[in-house]
C-alpha cells in the first residue's frame, strides 16, 4: 500500500481544533502500489511512460523496453524496442494496435494480434506518437509522430503510407493527444488543435509561463470528452471547449473554434491532469518557495482533487504521496494516466507506480468505523447493502451496539438491537444476558421480539421477575404490552401472589393480577379484583367475556362504583339479567332502585309497569322534578295512590295535575288560586280545560283581587267575552294597569276582526277562482271521432254513414254514450250524471258536458 499523508493549506493554523477538523475529513481517493511484475521491472529499470487501456497497461522504460501488464501489474508480454528511453506509447480504442517512439528516433506501429506493422528510424529523437482512436478500422489507418515537427501518416488506397507535415518551426513537440477527429499537441510556443476531418488547424493556445523551461516543466494534455481539452503547463491550468461556428460566422474561418471556459494559476507545477466527473485530478510538484504545505511534504508529489471555476479553483482534497525515491525526482519525472472505464488514476514515477481509485462504499464504511461514527456507518451499510462486499450490516450494527454499551448509552443500544439483531434468536438471547450482567434488563425489555419471532419463555420471565423486584409500574406495563404467550402465565401469577402477601392492598399489583387472571380465563377472580378496586375496566371485562351470570349478586357493587354505566349495562342486557332480578337486588337500596327504574321508564313506558306504583314514592323521595313528567307519561300509575302521596307531601302542582286528570277540575283550579296564588297558571289551566264553568269560577274568585283582574283582562279576551268580567268589577276598585289592559283588549278584538275579514276575503277569492275554472272546463269542446266508443254498447260512437241522423251524449268526465244506450232513452234532460262515474262515486265532473244529434 502506498503511503499517503494529507497536505496542509496555507490558511490552516497549527491548533488542536484545526488538526481535529483535518482528521475528520474523509479522503476522496485510496491508493495502492502496482506490484507483482512491476516491482521486479522497476528494480532493474526505470519507468519513462505508460499508457492505460481498460483491459491492460503498456509500460515503457528508460532502457527501451515495453511491457504489457494486466490491471494487477502482472507481466503478460515484453517488447525490446530500443536501447534508449521510450518516450511515448499510444493505443487505439480497441487495444489491438500500439504505437511506440523512442529517444533514438525509432517509431513502431504494430498490431498486438496481427503481423501488420510500421517501422521507421529518424535522425532525431521522436518525442511523441499517437494513433487514430479507431486505427483498427481500415478507413482510419492514421497516426502522428512528433520531434522537431508534427508528421501525419496515412495509408492510401495502394496500402502505402503517405506522410504530411501538420506543423513545424516552433521547437520540439513535447506532447500529443488524439481524440475523435481532433489532434492536440504542445511545443515550445503553446498548444495547437487540428481537425483531421476538415484538415484545418482551429486554435493556438499560447504558453503562459514562458520563463519556465519546457523540457523541465512539460505540458500535460488530457481530453475530457470529444470536445473538451484540459491543459496544464507549469503552474497554469486551462479548460478549452471546441465549438462549432454558426453559418454566418464561417467566411474564411475554420468551421470550429475554441473557447477557454476556465483559466487559473496554481501554487504548484503540474505533472499530470485527469477528469473526475466535473472536477479535476491534478498530479503536481510543489514549488520550492511555495507555502502550500510544510517542508517535509514539499519534495513529494501530490495528488489534488480540485473544482475548476471560471477564474480560479476550489481544492476538494489533497494527498502527499510517498513514492519510492521521491527525493531524487523532479516535476518532469511524474506522469498521470487514467482509465476512463474504471476511474483508476496511475501515478507514474521512475521507480514506482501508484494506483489511485475512487473510494467505494466499503472504504467509506471503513473510514466511518475508524472514526467511531458507527451510526453513520450502519446507515451507509443499510443504504448500500447490495453494493458492499467486505462488510455486513449486522456486524456493523453489533459493533455499534458494543460501542454504545461501552459508552453507557444503554437505552440507545437496546433500541438498536431491534433493528440490528433482526430474527437472529441466538444474538438476541446473548444480548439479553449481557444486559442482565450489566444490570440493564429494563433498558432492553421494551425492544424484545414479541411477534412471530419469540425468544424462550425463560427470557421474558427473567425480565418480568427483574421488574417485579423493583418497579411495579414497569411490571404492569409489560404485562399489558406483552402477549400472554410469551411467558408461563401461572409462574408469573404465583410470583405476583407472593408479592401481594407483603403488600396486599397494592392496587398496581392487584390490577396486574386481574389482567393475568383474565388472560388465563379465570374471569370470576379477575372480576372480583376489579370490583374491589372499583376499576374502570370492569364493565369492559363483563361485556367482553359475557359475565352477566356472575354479576347478579354484585349489582349493588357495580352501581356504587358507577351508577350510569351500571344501569346502562343492565338495561342493554335485559335478556341476560331480568328486570325483576335487578329490582330484587336493589330492594334495600331505594335510591339505586329509583335510578334503575327511572332509566327503564325513559327507555320504555310499559316495560316496568308493575313497578310504577312503587316509583311514585321513589320519585317523591329522591327525584321530585321528574315526578310530574312521570305522572303525565305513565298510563299504569294508580291515580288515587299518587294523589294520596302528593297530598301528604303537599306537592301542589302534582296534586293539581292528578285532580284535573281525575275530573275534579274545579278543585284543581281552586288549589291553583288559593295555594299557588298564580293567576297565569290558573288562566292556562282554564284554557287547557276550555270549560265555561271554570272560567266563571275563575272570574268569581278573582273579582275582588285587583292583581288577578289585571291578569284576566290581559289574557281572557281570546276565550271569554271581556264584557262579562268588566261588568262585574265593582265601581271604584283600583286595578293596576287598567288602561293598558283595556287597550290590549281592544287591540285583541281589532286583531280578531281583521283576521276574520282577511279569512273571508281569502275564501271568497278562492271560491270565485274555482268557480271560474270549473266554468271554463265545462265550456271546453270535446273531440269526437271514429276511435271513440260508446261506454255502454262498446260500438263506435259515430255511425258509418255520417249522413244519417244520430244522437250522442258526452259527459264532462269524457265518457260517451249513444243516446239510445242511456237509461230512460226518451228523456235526455233527465240524464244528469254519467252511469260509470256515478257507480264510482265521482263528483260533479261527471255531469253532462254536451249532447249532439
C-alpha positions, 0 to 999 in steps of 0.5 A, a space after each residue: 500500500 502506498 503511503 499517503 499523508 494529507 497536505 496542509 493549506 496555507 490558511 490552516 493554523 497549527 491548533 488542536 481544533 484545526 488538526 481535529 477538523 483535518 482528521 475528520 475529513 474523509 479522503 476522496 481517493 485510496 491508493 495502492 502500489 502496482 506490484 507483482 511484475 512491476 516491482 521486479 521491472 522497476 528494480 532493474 529499470 526505470 519507468 519513462 511512460 505508460 499508457 492505460 487501456 481498460 483491459 491492460 497497461 503498456 509500460 515503457 522504460 528508460 532502457 527501451 523496453 515495453 511491457 504489457 501488464 494486466 490491471 494487477 501489474 502482472 507481466 503478460 508480454 515484453 517488447 525490446 524496442 530500443 536501447 534508449 528511453 521510450 518516450 511515448 506509447 499510444 493505443 487505439 480504442 480497441 487495444 489491438 494496435 500500439 504505437 511506440 517512439 523512442 529517444 533514438 528516433 525509432 517509431 513502431 506501429 504494430 498490431 498486438 494480434 496481427 503481423 501488420 506493422 510500421 517501422 521507421 528510424 529518424 535522425 532525431 529523437 521522436 518525442 511523441 506518437 499517437 494513433 487514430 482512436 479507431 486505427 483498427 478500422 481500415 478507413 482510419 489507418 492514421 497516426 502522428 509522430 512528433 520531434 522537431 515537427 508534427 508528421 501525419 501518416 496515412 495509408 492510401 488506397 495502394 496500402 502505402 503510407 503517405 506522410 504530411 507535415 501538420 506543423 513545424 518551426 516552433 521547437 520540439 513537440 513535447 506532447 500529443 493527444 488524439 481524440 475523435 477527429 481532433 489532434 492536440 499537441 504542445 511545443 515550445 510556443 503553446 498548444 495547437 488543435 487540428 481537425 483531421 476531418 476538415 484538415 484545418 488547424 482551429 486554435 493556438 493556445 499560447 504558453 503562459 509561463 514562458 520563463 519556465 523551461 519546457 523540457 523541465 516543466 512539460 505540458 500535460 494534455 488530457 481530453 475530457 470528452 470529444 470536445 473538451 481539452 484540459 491543459 496544464 503547463 507549469 503552474 497554469 491550468 486551462 479548460 478549452 471547449 471546441 465549438 462549432 461556428 454558426 453559418 454566418 460566422 464561417 467566411 474564411 474561418 475554420 468551421 470550429 473554434 475554441 473557447 477557454 471556459 476556465 483559466 487559473 494559476 496554481 501554487 504548484 507545477 503540474 505533472 499530470 491532469 485527469 477528469 473526475 466527473 466535473 472536477 479535476 485530478 491534478 498530479 503536481 510538484 510543489 514549488 520550492 518557495 511555495 507555502 502550500 504545505 510544510 517542508 517535509 511534504 514539499 519534495 513529494 508529489 501530490 495528488 489534488 482533487 480540485 473544482 475548476 471555476 471560471 477564474 480560479 479553483 476550489 481544492 476538494 482534497 489533497 494527498 502527499 504521496 510517498 513514492 519510492 525515491 521521491 527525493 531524487 525526482 523532479 516535476 518532469 519525472 511524474 506522469 498521470 494516466 487514467 482509465 476512463 472505464 474504471 476511474 483508476 488514476 496511475 501515478 507514474 514515477 521512475 521507480 514506482 507506480 501508484 494506483 489511485 481509485 475512487 473510494 467505494 462504499 466499503 472504504 467509506 464504511 471503513 473510514 466511518 468505523 475508524 472514526 467511531 461514527 458507527 451510526 453513520 456507518 450502519 446507515 451507509 451499510 443499510 443504504 448500500 447493502 447490495 453494493 458492499 462486499 467486505 462488510 455486513 450490516 449486522 456486524 456493523 450494527 453489533 459493533 455499534 451496539 458494543 460501542 454504545 454499551 461501552 459508552 453507557 448509552 444503554 437505552 440507545 443500544 437496546 433500541 438498536 438491537 431491534 433493528 440490528 439483531 433482526 430474527 437472529 434468536 441466538 444474538 438476541 438471547 446473548 444480548 439479553 444476558 449481557 444486559 442482565 450482567 450489566 444490570 440493564 434488563 429494563 433498558 432492553 425489555 421494551 425492544 424484545 421480539 414479541 411477534 412471530 419471532 419469540 425468544 424462550 419463555 425463560 427470557 421474558 420471565 427473567 425480565 418480568 421477575 427483574 421488574 417485579 423486584 423493583 418497579 411495579 409500574 414497569 411490571 404492569 406495563 409489560 404485562 399489558 404490552 406483552 402477549 400472554 404467550 410469551 411467558 408461563 402465565 401461572 409462574 408469573 401469577 404465583 410470583 405476583 401472589 407472593 408479592 401481594 402477601 407483603 403488600 396486599 392492598 397494592 392496587 398496581 399489583 392487584 390490577 396486574 393480577 386481574 389482567 393475568 387472571 383474565 388472560 388465563 380465563 379465570 374471569 370470576 377472580 379477575 372480576 372480583 379484583 376489579 370490583 374491589 378496586 372499583 376499576 374502570 375496566 370492569 364493565 369492559 371485562 363483563 361485556 367482553 367475556 359475557 359475565 352477566 351470570 356472575 354479576 347478579 349478586 354484585 349489582 349493588 357493587 357495580 352501581 356504587 362504583 358507577 351508577 350510569 354505566 351500571 344501569 346502562 349495562 343492565 338495561 342493554 342486557 335485559 335478556 341476560 339479567 331480568 328486570 325483576 332480578 335487578 329490582 330484587 337486588 336493589 330492594 334495600 337500596 331505594 335510591 339505586 332502585 329509583 335510578 334503575 327504574 327511572 332509566 327503564 321508564 325513559 327507555 320504555 313506558 310499559 316495560 316496568 309497569 308493575 313497578 310504577 306504583 312503587 316509583 311514585 314514592 321513589 320519585 317523591 323521595 329522591 327525584 321530585 322534578 321528574 315526578 310530574 313528567 312521570 305522572 303525565 307519561 305513565 298510563 299504569 300509575 294508580 291515580 288515587 295512590 299518587 294523589 294520596 302521596 302528593 297530598 301528604 307531601 303537599 306537592 301542589 302542582 302534582 296534586 293539581 295535575 292528578 285532580 284535573 286528570 281525575 275530573 275534579 277540575 274545579 278543585 284543581 283550579 281552586 288549589 291553583 288560586 288559593 295555594 299557588 296564588 298564580 293567576 297565569 297558571 290558573 288562566 292556562 289551566 282554564 284554557 287547557 280545560 276550555 270549560 265555561 264553568 271554570 272560567 266563571 269560577 275563575 272570574 268569581 274568585 278573582 273579582 275582588 283581587 285587583 292583581 288577578 283582574 289585571 291578569 284576566 283582562 290581559 289574557 281572557 279576551 281570546 276565550 271569554 267575552 271581556 264584557 262579562 268580567 268588566 261588568 262585574 268589577 265593582 265601581 271604584 276598585 283600583 286595578 293596576 294597569 287598567 288602561 293598558 289592559 283595556 287597550 290590549 283588549 281592544 287591540 285583541 278584538 281589532 286583531 280578531 276582526 281583521 283576521 276574520 275579514 282577511 279569512 273571508 276575503 281569502 275564501 271568497 277569492 278562492 271560491 270565485 277562482 274555482 268557480 271560474 275554472 270549473 266554468 271554463 272546463 265545462 265550456 271546453 269542446 270535446 273531440 269526437 271521432 271514429 276511435 271513440 266508443 260508446 261506454 255502454 254498447 262498446 260500438 263506435 260512437 259515430 255511425 258509418 254513414 255520417 249522413 244519417 241522423 244520430 244522437 250522442 251524449 258526452 259527459 264532462 268526465 269524457 265518457 260517451 254514450 249513444 243516446 239510445 244506450 242511456 237509461 230512460 232513452 226518451 228523456 235526455 234532460 233527465 240524464 244528469 250524471 254519467 252511469 260509470 262515474 256515478 257507480 264510482 262515486 265521482 263528483 260533479 265532473 261527471 255531469 253532462 258536458 254536451 249532447 249532439 244529434 
